């Protein structure tokens, strides 16, 4: 359960701590005046490497938003050089990065001890008003009723929930290449947050970033062969994301439609289109490993 959820408002000015590793919002200010520096309460001991990377990315977006007010997140770029260690706190330093094409930028550094684990640049809209829709693409059959769809196969559900314990997963559909061949894999997954977040503010963009980064290794695992299971490691990598809508319901069902390109050298590229339940394109992400 999320402590303090009942007293939360739409504003993201009053963060609260959570008590479960399946919750997203676990940031607290380092000090009452520390608008540029934040730390997480904990990283759960059972968290897995890329689950930690998703946590790091989502919290980084949230931290960046604290110094900029009520503006929409347009895009982000993340470089992951290491993965959070279990049981140790994460700290986030936020710096102004000027402007790009009229948009305001913030650089976020995720630090654990003496190690910088990630650097992210978050790009915000130039005005406080959230844009309605920057993209109008619709997913084919995305408007089907995900809430009444049958649950995903048990093995697929376990794989997904191991990496995304904060999400309920349904309707898992994977299209795989022939055995022994390198090629493209397509994965379609419906998911929804287990615990609702406040509507508006930075929560939506932060949660969707958390979902997208955490989903990347899920997509890779979907097309992985049993022979690769022992040797595959997510490692470090690059991640980018573009938001096509300024406002959306992050608490509703969403369709993650991923195209995974894999090589025989275990390099992967995962491009994911994220659609709302009604089929509107909300965001697009691209994740790549570097080793």
Secondary structure, DSSP 8 states (H G I E B T S, - for coil): --TTGGG--S-SSS----SSTT-S--EEESSTT-TTEEEES---TT--HHHHHHHHHHHHHHHHHTTT-S--EEEEEEEE-S---TT---EEEEEEEEEETTEEEEEEEEEETTEEEEEEEEEE-SSSS--S-S---B-TTTTS-GGGS-B--HHHHHHHHHH-TTEEEEEEEEE---TT---EEEEEEEEEESS---SSTTHHHHHHHHHHHHHHHHHHHHT--GGGTTT----SEEEEEEES-S---TTS-EEEEEEEEE-TTS-EEEEEEEEETTSBEEEEEEEEE--
